[in-house]
Amino acid sequence: MWKEEDNKLKKTFEFDDFITAFGFMSKVAIVAEKMNHHPNWSNVYNSVSFELNTHDAGDKVTDKDRKLAEEIDKLA
Ligand SMILES: C[C@H](O)[C@H](O)[C@H]1CNC2=NC(N)=NC(=O)C2=N1
């Protein structure tokens, strides 16, 4: 479940291992590039955390972030 907090949409995904987490990140990277909307994210071993917002809108959550969140969910 995405949580909206501090002008960010936040969610953490956990996978079996690093290589699976990194495969997910690769798929997200391709979609983000196509959308020209890029996540703030971090990866620690099998875990990938997102904090989505729109820099061009003054670091607020916009429909672009909601759309990216939807696409990320489809790839997990
Ligand atoms: C020039 C380019 O379109 C912009 O910098 C895009 C790229 N990716 C982006 N990603 C995010 N998360 N926010 C933005 O405002 C944004 N702007």
PDB file of the backbone (N, CA, C, O) and the ligand in Angstrom, with CONECT records:
HET    LIG  A 101      17
ATOM      1  N   MET A   1       0.854  -1.204   0.000  1.00  0.00           N
ATOM      2  CA  MET A   1       0.000   0.000   0.000  1.00  0.00           C
ATOM      3  C   MET A   1       0.889   1.253   0.000  1.00  0.00           C
ATOM      4  O   MET A   1       1.767   1.393   0.852  1.00  0.00           O
ATOM      5  N   TRP A   2       0.659   2.158  -0.953  1.00  0.00           N
ATOM      6  CA  TRP A   2       1.398   3.407  -0.973  1.00  0.00           C
ATOM      7  C   TRP A   2       0.863   4.308   0.141  1.00  0.00           C
ATOM      8  O   TRP A   2      -0.339   4.359   0.401  1.00  0.00           O
ATOM      9  N   LYS A   3       1.782   5.012   0.787  1.00  0.00           N
ATOM     10  CA  LYS A   3       1.396   5.899   1.880  1.00  0.00           C
ATOM     11  C   LYS A   3       1.832   7.315   1.496  1.00  0.00           C
ATOM     12  O   LYS A   3       2.984   7.534   1.123  1.00  0.00           O
ATOM     13  N   GLU A   4       0.913   8.266   1.589  1.00  0.00           N
ATOM     14  CA  GLU A   4       1.293   9.652   1.283  1.00  0.00           C
ATOM     15  C   GLU A   4       1.675  10.358   2.577  1.00  0.00           C
ATOM     16  O   GLU A   4       0.878  10.456   3.511  1.00  0.00           O
ATOM     17  N   GLU A   5       2.903  10.844   2.611  1.00  0.00           N
ATOM     18  CA  GLU A   5       3.456  11.425   3.836  1.00  0.00           C
ATOM     19  C   GLU A   5       4.557  12.407   3.454  1.00  0.00           C
ATOM     20  O   GLU A   5       5.376  12.103   2.587  1.00  0.00           O
ATOM     21  N   ASP A   6       4.592  13.559   4.074  1.00  0.00           N
ATOM     22  CA  ASP A   6       5.650  14.562   3.826  1.00  0.00           C
ATOM     23  C   ASP A   6       5.784  14.897   2.336  1.00  0.00           C
ATOM     24  O   ASP A   6       6.898  15.004   1.822  1.00  0.00           O
ATOM     25  N   ASN A   7       4.652  15.062   1.644  1.00  0.00           N
ATOM     26  CA  ASN A   7       4.683  15.356   0.202  1.00  0.00           C
ATOM     27  C   ASN A   7       5.410  14.290  -0.617  1.00  0.00           C
ATOM     28  O   ASN A   7       6.066  14.595  -1.613  1.00  0.00           O
ATOM     29  N   LYS A   8       5.283  13.042  -0.182  1.00  0.00           N
ATOM     30  CA  LYS A   8       5.888  11.927  -0.923  1.00  0.00           C
ATOM     31  C   LYS A   8       4.927  10.750  -0.911  1.00  0.00           C
ATOM     32  O   LYS A   8       4.177  10.556   0.046  1.00  0.00           O
ATOM     33  N   LEU A   9       4.955   9.957  -1.992  1.00  0.00           N
ATOM     34  CA  LEU A   9       4.261   8.666  -2.001  1.00  0.00           C
ATOM     35  C   LEU A   9       5.308   7.609  -1.672  1.00  0.00           C
ATOM     36  O   LEU A   9       6.304   7.467  -2.382  1.00  0.00           O
ATOM     37  N   LYS A  10       5.076   6.868  -0.587  1.00  0.00           N
ATOM     38  CA  LYS A  10       6.115   5.955  -0.096  1.00  0.00           C
ATOM     39  C   LYS A  10       5.649   4.496  -0.124  1.00  0.00           C
ATOM     40  O   LYS A  10       4.509   4.182   0.219  1.00  0.00           O
ATOM     41  N   LYS A  11       6.557   3.626  -0.538  1.00  0.00           N
ATOM     42  CA  LYS A  11       6.287   2.183  -0.458  1.00  0.00           C
ATOM     43  C   LYS A  11       7.608   1.425  -0.516  1.00  0.00           C
ATOM     44  O   LYS A  11       8.549   1.843  -1.191  1.00  0.00           O
ATOM     45  N   THR A  12       7.665   0.309   0.197  1.00  0.00           N
ATOM     46  CA  THR A  12       8.841  -0.577   0.161  1.00  0.00           C
ATOM     47  C   THR A  12       8.413  -1.945  -0.352  1.00  0.00           C
ATOM     48  O   THR A  12       7.416  -2.506   0.103  1.00  0.00           O
ATOM     49  N   PHE A  13       9.171  -2.471  -1.298  1.00  0.00           N
ATOM     50  CA  PHE A  13       8.944  -3.813  -1.849  1.00  0.00           C
ATOM     51  C   PHE A  13      10.067  -4.730  -1.389  1.00  0.00           C
ATOM     52  O   PHE A  13      11.227  -4.322  -1.333  1.00  0.00           O
ATOM     53  N   GLU A  14       9.717  -5.975  -1.059  1.00  0.00           N
ATOM     54  CA  GLU A  14      10.756  -6.946  -0.671  1.00  0.00           C
ATOM     55  C   GLU A  14      10.721  -8.138  -1.617  1.00  0.00           C
ATOM     56  O   GLU A  14       9.654  -8.603  -2.015  1.00  0.00           O
ATOM     57  N   PHE A  15      11.897  -8.620  -1.965  1.00  0.00           N
ATOM     58  CA  PHE A  15      12.048  -9.725  -2.907  1.00  0.00           C
ATOM     59  C   PHE A  15      12.866 -10.834  -2.256  1.00  0.00           C
ATOM     60  O   PHE A  15      13.341 -10.700  -1.128  1.00  0.00           O
ATOM     61  N   ASP A  16      13.018 -11.933  -2.992  1.00  0.00           N
ATOM     62  CA  ASP A  16      13.736 -13.078  -2.406  1.00  0.00           C
ATOM     63  C   ASP A  16      15.215 -12.780  -2.191  1.00  0.00           C
ATOM     64  O   ASP A  16      15.827 -13.258  -1.236  1.00  0.00           O
ATOM     65  N   ASP A  17      15.774 -11.987  -3.089  1.00  0.00           N
ATOM     66  CA  ASP A  17      17.230 -11.767  -3.046  1.00  0.00           C
ATOM     67  C   ASP A  17      17.579 -10.505  -3.837  1.00  0.00           C
ATOM     68  O   ASP A  17      16.699  -9.850  -4.396  1.00  0.00           O
ATOM     69  N   PHE A  18      18.840 -10.182  -3.876  1.00  0.00           N
ATOM     70  CA  PHE A  18      19.305  -8.959  -4.546  1.00  0.00           C
ATOM     71  C   PHE A  18      19.027  -8.988  -6.038  1.00  0.00           C
ATOM     72  O   PHE A  18      18.580  -7.996  -6.612  1.00  0.00           O
ATOM     73  N   ILE A  19      19.293 -10.132  -6.667  1.00  0.00           N
ATOM     74  CA  ILE A  19      19.189 -10.154  -8.124  1.00  0.00           C
ATOM     75  C   ILE A  19      17.736  -9.965  -8.570  1.00  0.00           C
ATOM     76  O   ILE A  19      17.482  -9.358  -9.611  1.00  0.00           O
ATOM     77  N   THR A  20      16.798 -10.472  -7.800  1.00  0.00           N
ATOM     78  CA  THR A  20      15.378 -10.277  -8.120  1.00  0.00           C
ATOM     79  C   THR A  20      14.987  -8.813  -7.905  1.00  0.00           C
ATOM     80  O   THR A  20      14.267  -8.229  -8.715  1.00  0.00           O
ATOM     81  N   ALA A  21      15.467  -8.234  -6.815  1.00  0.00           N
ATOM     82  CA  ALA A  21      15.204  -6.809  -6.551  1.00  0.00           C
ATOM     83  C   ALA A  21      15.787  -5.954  -7.677  1.00  0.00           C
ATOM     84  O   ALA A  21      15.161  -4.994  -8.126  1.00  0.00           O
ATOM     85  N   PHE A  22      16.981  -6.310  -8.124  1.00  0.00           N
ATOM     86  CA  PHE A  22      17.635  -5.499  -9.161  1.00  0.00           C
ATOM     87  C   PHE A  22      16.921  -5.666 -10.505  1.00  0.00           C
ATOM     88  O   PHE A  22      16.833  -4.718 -11.285  1.00  0.00           O
ATOM     89  N   GLY A  23      16.410  -6.872 -10.774  1.00  0.00           N
ATOM     90  CA  GLY A  23      15.625  -7.095 -11.993  1.00  0.00           C
ATOM     91  C   GLY A  23      14.385  -6.206 -12.001  1.00  0.00           C
ATOM     92  O   GLY A  23      14.053  -5.602 -13.021  1.00  0.00           O
ATOM     93  N   PHE A  24      13.706  -6.128 -10.863  1.00  0.00           N
ATOM     94  CA  PHE A  24      12.543  -5.239 -10.700  1.00  0.00           C
ATOM     95  C   PHE A  24      12.958  -3.782 -10.956  1.00  0.00           C
ATOM     96  O   PHE A  24      12.261  -3.055 -11.664  1.00  0.00           O
ATOM     97  N   MET A  25      14.072  -3.363 -10.392  1.00  0.00           N
ATOM     98  CA  MET A  25      14.537  -1.983 -10.577  1.00  0.00           C
ATOM     99  C   MET A  25      14.809  -1.697 -12.060  1.00  0.00           C
ATOM    100  O   MET A  25      14.529  -0.603 -12.549  1.00  0.00           O
ATOM    101  N   SER A  26      15.354  -2.685 -12.765  1.00  0.00           N
ATOM    102  CA  SER A  26      15.631  -2.496 -14.198  1.00  0.00           C
ATOM    103  C   SER A  26      14.334  -2.260 -14.958  1.00  0.00           C
ATOM    104  O   SER A  26      14.278  -1.408 -15.846  1.00  0.00           O
ATOM    105  N   LYS A  27      13.281  -3.019 -14.611  1.00  0.00           N
ATOM    106  CA  LYS A  27      11.992  -2.846 -15.290  1.00  0.00           C
ATOM    107  C   LYS A  27      11.394  -1.482 -14.952  1.00  0.00           C
ATOM    108  O   LYS A  27      10.835  -0.808 -15.818  1.00  0.00           O
ATOM    109  N   VAL A  28      11.517  -1.082 -13.688  1.00  0.00           N
ATOM    110  CA  VAL A  28      11.002   0.235 -13.275  1.00  0.00           C
ATOM    111  C   VAL A  28      11.755   1.344 -14.018  1.00  0.00           C
ATOM    112  O   VAL A  28      11.158   2.334 -14.441  1.00  0.00           O
ATOM    113  N   ALA A  29      13.061   1.169 -14.170  1.00  0.00           N
ATOM    114  CA  ALA A  29      13.877   2.199 -14.838  1.00  0.00           C
ATOM    115  C   ALA A  29      13.394   2.413 -16.268  1.00  0.00           C
ATOM    116  O   ALA A  29      13.321   3.552 -16.729  1.00  0.00           O
ATOM    117  N   ILE A  30      13.062   1.327 -16.980  1.00  0.00           N
ATOM    118  CA  ILE A  30      12.612   1.444 -18.372  1.00  0.00           C
ATOM    119  C   ILE A  30      11.271   2.181 -18.442  1.00  0.00           C
ATOM    120  O   ILE A  30      11.080   3.057 -19.285  1.00  0.00           O
ATOM    121  N   VAL A  31      10.352   1.819 -17.554  1.00  0.00           N
ATOM    122  CA  VAL A  31       9.037   2.479 -17.534  1.00  0.00           C
ATOM    123  C   VAL A  31       9.189   3.955 -17.149  1.00  0.00           C
ATOM    124  O   VAL A  31       8.564   4.825 -17.756  1.00  0.00           O
ATOM    125  N   ALA A  32      10.011   4.229 -16.152  1.00  0.00           N
ATOM    126  CA  ALA A  32      10.205   5.614 -15.685  1.00  0.00           C
ATOM    127  C   ALA A  32      10.786   6.474 -16.811  1.00  0.00           C
ATOM    128  O   ALA A  32      10.389   7.624 -16.998  1.00  0.00           O
ATOM    129  N   GLU A  33      11.709   5.911 -17.537  1.00  0.00           N
ATOM    130  CA  GLU A  33      12.324   6.663 -18.645  1.00  0.00           C
ATOM    131  C   GLU A  33      11.290   6.939 -19.736  1.00  0.00           C
ATOM    132  O   GLU A  33      11.242   8.033 -20.297  1.00  0.00           O
ATOM    133  N   LYS A  34      10.454   5.922 -20.032  1.00  0.00           N
ATOM    134  CA  LYS A  34       9.387   6.118 -21.040  1.00  0.00           C
ATOM    135  C   LYS A  34       8.427   7.206 -20.601  1.00  0.00           C
ATOM    136  O   LYS A  34       7.947   7.988 -21.422  1.00  0.00           O
ATOM    137  N   MET A  35       8.141   7.259 -19.281  1.00  0.00           N
ATOM    138  CA  MET A  35       7.192   8.249 -18.748  1.00  0.00           C
ATOM    139  C   MET A  35       7.855   9.606 -18.535  1.00  0.00           C
ATOM    140  O   MET A  35       7.182  10.595 -18.245  1.00  0.00           O
ATOM    141  N   ASN A  36       9.178   9.645 -18.682  1.00  0.00           N
ATOM    142  CA  ASN A  36       9.967  10.839 -18.316  1.00  0.00           C
ATOM    143  C   ASN A  36       9.623  11.296 -16.900  1.00  0.00           C
ATOM    144  O   ASN A  36       9.490  12.488 -16.624  1.00  0.00           O
ATOM    145  N   HIS A  37       9.483  10.314 -16.017  1.00  0.00           N
ATOM    146  CA  HIS A  37       9.206  10.607 -14.606  1.00  0.00           C
ATOM    147  C   HIS A  37       9.971   9.582 -13.779  1.00  0.00           C
ATOM    148  O   HIS A  37       9.743   8.378 -13.903  1.00  0.00           O
ATOM    149  N   HIS A  38      10.866  10.054 -12.948  1.00  0.00           N
ATOM    150  CA  HIS A  38      11.876   9.179 -12.358  1.00  0.00           C
ATOM    151  C   HIS A  38      11.738   9.123 -10.835  1.00  0.00           C
ATOM    152  O   HIS A  38      11.555  10.147 -10.176  1.00  0.00           O
ATOM    153  N   PRO A  39      11.829   7.915 -10.294  1.00  0.00           N
ATOM    154  CA  PRO A  39      11.629   7.772  -8.839  1.00  0.00           C
ATOM    155  C   PRO A  39      12.853   8.184  -8.015  1.00  0.00           C
ATOM    156  O   PRO A  39      13.996   8.059  -8.454  1.00  0.00           O
ATOM    157  N   ASN A  40      12.576   8.673  -6.820  1.00  0.00           N
ATOM    158  CA  ASN A  40      13.602   8.663  -5.765  1.00  0.00           C
ATOM    159  C   ASN A  40      13.470   7.292  -5.106  1.00  0.00           C
ATOM    160  O   ASN A  40      12.395   6.921  -4.637  1.00  0.00           O
ATOM    161  N   TRP A  41      14.554   6.556  -5.077  1.00  0.00           N
ATOM    162  CA  TRP A  41      14.463   5.192  -4.557  1.00  0.00           C
ATOM    163  C   TRP A  41      15.773   4.786  -3.913  1.00  0.00           C
ATOM    164  O   TRP A  41      16.812   5.411  -4.125  1.00  0.00           O
ATOM    165  N   SER A  42      15.701   3.719  -3.118  1.00  0.00           N
ATOM    166  CA  SER A  42      16.931   3.149  -2.558  1.00  0.00           C
ATOM    167  C   SER A  42      16.780   1.636  -2.512  1.00  0.00           C
ATOM    168  O   SER A  42      15.675   1.098  -2.447  1.00  0.00           O
ATOM    169  N   ASN A  43      17.908   0.981  -2.546  1.00  0.00           N
ATOM    170  CA  ASN A  43      17.931  -0.482  -2.545  1.00  0.00           C
ATOM    171  C   ASN A  43      18.923  -0.953  -1.489  1.00  0.00           C
ATOM    172  O   ASN A  43      20.071  -0.512  -1.451  1.00  0.00           O
ATOM    173  N   VAL A  44      18.453  -1.863  -0.631  1.00  0.00           N
ATOM    174  CA  VAL A  44      19.346  -2.548   0.300  1.00  0.00           C
ATOM    175  C   VAL A  44      19.074  -4.048   0.151  1.00  0.00           C
ATOM    176  O   VAL A  44      18.015  -4.539   0.545  1.00  0.00           O
ATOM    177  N   TYR A  45      20.029  -4.759  -0.416  1.00  0.00           N
ATOM    178  CA  TYR A  45      19.914  -6.201  -0.667  1.00  0.00           C
ATOM    179  C   TYR A  45      18.616  -6.558  -1.400  1.00  0.00           C
ATOM    180  O   TYR A  45      18.527  -6.368  -2.613  1.00  0.00           O
ATOM    181  N   ASN A  46      17.607  -7.071  -0.682  1.00  0.00           N
ATOM    182  CA  ASN A  46      16.393  -7.567  -1.356  1.00  0.00           C
ATOM    183  C   ASN A  46      15.236  -6.577  -1.272  1.00  0.00           C
ATOM    184  O   ASN A  46      14.101  -6.910  -1.616  1.00  0.00           O
ATOM    185  N   SER A  47      15.521  -5.372  -0.819  1.00  0.00           N
ATOM    186  CA  SER A  47      14.457  -4.412  -0.551  1.00  0.00           C
ATOM    187  C   SER A  47      14.641  -3.153  -1.425  1.00  0.00           C
ATOM    188  O   SER A  47      15.749  -2.638  -1.579  1.00  0.00           O
ATOM    189  N   VAL A  48      13.516  -2.679  -1.989  1.00  0.00           N
ATOM    190  CA  VAL A  48      13.549  -1.463  -2.807  1.00  0.00           C
ATOM    191  C   VAL A  48      12.499  -0.500  -2.253  1.00  0.00           C
ATOM    192  O   VAL A  48      11.318  -0.836  -2.176  1.00  0.00           O
ATOM    193  N   SER A  49      12.938   0.697  -1.869  1.00  0.00           N
ATOM    194  CA  SER A  49      12.040   1.697  -1.267  1.00  0.00           C
ATOM    195  C   SER A  49      11.901   2.897  -2.194  1.00  0.00           C
ATOM    196  O   SER A  49      12.877   3.370  -2.775  1.00  0.00           O
ATOM    197  N   PHE A  50      10.662   3.382  -2.320  1.00  0.00           N
ATOM    198  CA  PHE A  50      10.367   4.542  -3.169  1.00  0.00           C
ATOM    199  C   PHE A  50       9.842   5.693  -2.333  1.00  0.00           C
ATOM    200  O   PHE A  50       9.129   5.502  -1.348  1.00  0.00           O
ATOM    201  N   GLU A  51      10.213   6.887  -2.751  1.00  0.00           N
ATOM    202  CA  GLU A  51       9.603   8.117  -2.231  1.00  0.00           C
ATOM    203  C   GLU A  51       9.333   8.996  -3.449  1.00  0.00           C
ATOM    204  O   GLU A  51      10.210   9.732  -3.902  1.00  0.00           O
ATOM    205  N   LEU A  52       8.119   8.910  -3.971  1.00  0.00           N
ATOM    206  CA  LEU A  52       7.803   9.577  -5.233  1.00  0.00           C
ATOM    207  C   LEU A  52       7.284  10.986  -5.007  1.00  0.00           C
ATOM    208  O   LEU A  52       6.389  11.201  -4.189  1.00  0.00           O
ATOM    209  N   ASN A  53       7.843  11.941  -5.729  1.00  0.00           N
ATOM    210  CA  ASN A  53       7.214  13.241  -5.887  1.00  0.00           C
ATOM    211  C   ASN A  53       7.737  13.891  -7.153  1.00  0.00           C
ATOM    212  O   ASN A  53       8.595  13.345  -7.846  1.00  0.00           O
ATOM    213  N   THR A  54       7.197  15.074  -7.440  1.00  0.00           N
ATOM    214  CA  THR A  54       7.510  15.743  -8.705  1.00  0.00           C
ATOM    215  C   THR A  54       8.357  16.972  -8.422  1.00  0.00           C
ATOM    216  O   THR A  54       7.883  17.951  -7.845  1.00  0.00           O
ATOM    217  N   HIS A  55       9.603  16.907  -8.833  1.00  0.00           N
ATOM    218  CA  HIS A  55      10.541  18.011  -8.562  1.00  0.00           C
ATOM    219  C   HIS A  55      10.060  19.293  -9.252  1.00  0.00           C
ATOM    220  O   HIS A  55      10.127  20.386  -8.690  1.00  0.00           O
ATOM    221  N   ASP A  56       9.562  19.118 -10.516  1.00  0.00           N
ATOM    222  CA  ASP A  56       9.137  20.291 -11.300  1.00  0.00           C
ATOM    223  C   ASP A  56       7.939  20.999 -10.666  1.00  0.00           C
ATOM    224  O   ASP A  56       7.652  22.148 -11.004  1.00  0.00           O
ATOM    225  N   ALA A  57       7.241  20.327  -9.752  1.00  0.00           N
ATOM    226  CA  ALA A  57       6.068  20.930  -9.098  1.00  0.00           C
ATOM    227  C   ALA A  57       6.421  21.329  -7.663  1.00  0.00           C
ATOM    228  O   ALA A  57       5.544  21.443  -6.806  1.00  0.00           O
ATOM    229  N   GLY A  58       7.712  21.538  -7.413  1.00  0.00           N
ATOM    230  CA  GLY A  58       8.124  21.952  -6.064  1.00  0.00           C
ATOM    231  C   GLY A  58       8.109  20.803  -5.076  1.00  0.00           C
ATOM    232  O   GLY A  58       7.787  20.973  -3.901  1.00  0.00           O
ATOM    233  N   ASP A  59       8.470  19.609  -5.585  1.00  0.00           N
ATOM    234  CA  ASP A  59       8.555  18.413  -4.724  1.00  0.00           C
ATOM    235  C   ASP A  59       7.232  18.086  -4.037  1.00  0.00           C
ATOM    236  O   ASP A  59       7.175  17.763  -2.850  1.00  0.00           O
ATOM    237  N   LYS A  60       6.177  18.184  -4.837  1.00  0.00           N
ATOM    238  CA  LYS A  60       4.828  17.791  -4.364  1.00  0.00           C
ATOM    239  C   LYS A  60       4.427  16.488  -5.051  1.00  0.00           C
ATOM    240  O   LYS A  60       4.997  16.116  -6.077  1.00  0.00           O
ATOM    241  N   VAL A  61       3.439  15.799  -4.476  1.00  0.00           N
ATOM    242  CA  VAL A  61       2.870  14.621  -5.131  1.00  0.00           C
ATOM    243  C   VAL A  61       1.876  15.096  -6.195  1.00  0.00           C
ATOM    244  O   VAL A  61       0.966  15.876  -5.914  1.00  0.00           O
ATOM    245  N   THR A  62       2.072  14.607  -7.421  1.00  0.00           N
ATOM    246  CA  THR A  62       1.162  14.963  -8.524  1.00  0.00           C
ATOM    247  C   THR A  62       0.608  13.683  -9.166  1.00  0.00           C
ATOM    248  O   THR A  62       0.950  12.569  -8.770  1.00  0.00           O
ATOM    249  N   ASP A  63      -0.263  13.880 -10.175  1.00  0.00           N
ATOM    250  CA  ASP A  63      -0.815  12.721 -10.901  1.00  0.00           C
ATOM    251  C   ASP A  63       0.283  11.890 -11.559  1.00  0.00           C
ATOM    252  O   ASP A  63       0.126  10.682 -11.736  1.00  0.00           O
ATOM    253  N   LYS A  64       1.390  12.532 -11.920  1.00  0.00           N
ATOM    254  CA  LYS A  64       2.514  11.782 -12.511  1.00  0.00           C
ATOM    255  C   LYS A  64       3.042  10.748 -11.522  1.00  0.00           C
ATOM    256  O   LYS A  64       3.397   9.635 -11.909  1.00  0.00           O
ATOM    257  N   ASP A  65       3.090  11.120 -10.248  1.00  0.00           N
ATOM    258  CA  ASP A  65       3.564  10.176  -9.217  1.00  0.00           C
ATOM    259  C   ASP A  65       2.554   9.054  -9.010  1.00  0.00           C
ATOM    260  O   ASP A  65       2.927   7.895  -8.827  1.00  0.00           O
ATOM    261  N   ARG A  66       1.263   9.410  -9.040  1.00  0.00           N
ATOM    262  CA  ARG A  66       0.223   8.386  -8.863  1.00  0.00           C
ATOM    263  C   ARG A  66       0.256   7.395 -10.018  1.00  0.00           C
ATOM    264  O   ARG A  66       0.074   6.194  -9.818  1.00  0.00           O
ATOM    265  N   LYS A  67       0.490   7.902 -11.238  1.00  0.00           N
ATOM    266  CA  LYS A  67       0.561   7.031 -12.416  1.00  0.00           C
ATOM    267  C   LYS A  67       1.812   6.141 -12.331  1.00  0.00           C
ATOM    268  O   LYS A  67       1.749   4.946 -12.619  1.00  0.00           O
ATOM    269  N   LEU A  68       2.932   6.727 -11.938  1.00  0.00           N
ATOM    270  CA  LEU A  68       4.165   5.924 -11.810  1.00  0.00           C
ATOM    271  C   LEU A  68       3.994   4.852 -10.732  1.00  0.00           C
ATOM    272  O   LEU A  68       4.445   3.720 -10.905  1.00  0.00           O
ATOM    273  N   ALA A  69       3.351   5.202  -9.636  1.00  0.00           N
ATOM    274  CA  ALA A  69       3.109   4.230  -8.554  1.00  0.00           C
ATOM    275  C   ALA A  69       2.290   3.050  -9.079  1.00  0.00           C
ATOM    276  O   ALA A  69       2.570   1.897  -8.751  1.00  0.00           O
ATOM    277  N   GLU A  70       1.280   3.347  -9.894  1.00  0.00           N
ATOM    278  CA  GLU A  70       0.444   2.285 -10.493  1.00  0.00           C
ATOM    279  C   GLU A  70       1.283   1.358 -11.361  1.00  0.00           C
ATOM    280  O   GLU A  70       1.153   0.136 -11.297  1.00  0.00           O
ATOM    281  N   GLU A  71       2.148   1.962 -12.175  1.00  0.00           N
ATOM    282  CA  GLU A  71       2.995   1.166 -13.080  1.00  0.00           C
ATOM    283  C   GLU A  71       3.995   0.329 -12.277  1.00  0.00           C
ATOM    284  O   GLU A  71       4.270  -0.816 -12.637  1.00  0.00           O
ATOM    285  N   ILE A  72       4.535   0.886 -11.199  1.00  0.00           N
ATOM    286  CA  ILE A  72       5.485   0.149 -10.353  1.00  0.00           C
ATOM    287  C   ILE A  72       4.791  -1.070  -9.745  1.00  0.00           C
ATOM    288  O   ILE A  72       5.363  -2.159  -9.696  1.00  0.00           O
ATOM    289  N   ASP A  73       3.556  -0.880  -9.283  1.00  0.00           N
ATOM    290  CA  ASP A  73       2.803  -2.004  -8.694  1.00  0.00           C
ATOM    291  C   ASP A  73       2.641  -3.147  -9.699  1.00  0.00           C
ATOM    292  O   ASP A  73       2.706  -4.322  -9.336  1.00  0.00           O
ATOM    293  N   LYS A  74       2.429  -2.782 -10.970  1.00  0.00           N
ATOM    294  CA  LYS A  74       2.233  -3.815 -11.996  1.00  0.00           C
ATOM    295  C   LYS A  74       3.499  -4.632 -12.222  1.00  0.00           C
ATOM    296  O   LYS A  74       3.426  -5.781 -12.658  1.00  0.00           O
ATOM    297  N   LEU A  75       4.664  -4.045 -11.925  1.00  0.00           N
ATOM    298  CA  LEU A  75       5.947  -4.718 -12.200  1.00  0.00           C
ATOM    299  C   LEU A  75       6.447  -5.552 -11.021  1.00  0.00           C
ATOM    300  O   LEU A  75       7.378  -6.343 -11.173  1.00  0.00           O
ATOM    301  N   ALA A  76       5.838  -5.382  -9.856  1.00  0.00           N
ATOM    302  CA  ALA A  76       6.362  -6.054  -8.643  1.00  0.00           C
ATOM    303  C   ALA A  76       5.965  -7.525  -8.593  1.00  0.00           C
ATOM    304  O   ALA A  76       6.320  -8.229  -7.647  1.00  0.00           O
TER     305      ALA A  76
HETATM  306  C1  LIG A 101      13.429  17.827 -17.954  1.00  0.00           C
HETATM  307  C2  LIG A 101      12.667  16.633 -17.469  1.00  0.00           C
HETATM  308  O1  LIG A 101      11.505  16.474 -18.212  1.00  0.00           O
HETATM  309  C3  LIG A 101      12.285  16.771 -16.034  1.00  0.00           C
HETATM  310  O2  LIG A 101      13.418  17.074 -15.262  1.00  0.00           O
HETATM  311  C4  LIG A 101      11.541  15.575 -15.464  1.00  0.00           C
HETATM  312  C5  LIG A 101      12.339  14.301 -15.423  1.00  0.00           C
HETATM  313  N1  LIG A 101      11.912  13.400 -14.392  1.00  0.00           N
HETATM  314  C6  LIG A 101      11.248  13.827 -13.321  1.00  0.00           C
HETATM  315  N2  LIG A 101      10.994  13.013 -12.319  1.00  0.00           N
HETATM  316  C7  LIG A 101      10.385  13.427 -11.201  1.00  0.00           C
HETATM  317  N3  LIG A 101      10.146  12.573 -10.202  1.00  0.00           N
HETATM  318  N4  LIG A 101      10.009  14.705 -11.081  1.00  0.00           N
HETATM  319  C8  LIG A 101      10.205  15.598 -12.035  1.00  0.00           C
HETATM  320  O3  LIG A 101       9.832  16.753 -11.869  1.00  0.00           O
HETATM  321  C9  LIG A 101      10.835  15.171 -13.222  1.00  0.00           C
HETATM  322  N5  LIG A 101      11.046  15.983 -14.213  1.00  0.00           N
CONECT  306  307
CONECT  307  306  308  309
CONECT  308  307
CONECT  309  307  310  311
CONECT  310  309
CONECT  311  309  312  322
CONECT  312  311  313
CONECT  313  312  314
CONECT  314  313  315  321
CONECT  315  314  316
CONECT  316  315  317  318
CONECT  317  316
CONECT  318  316  319
CONECT  319  318  320  321
CONECT  320  319
CONECT  321  314  319  322
CONECT  322  311  321
END
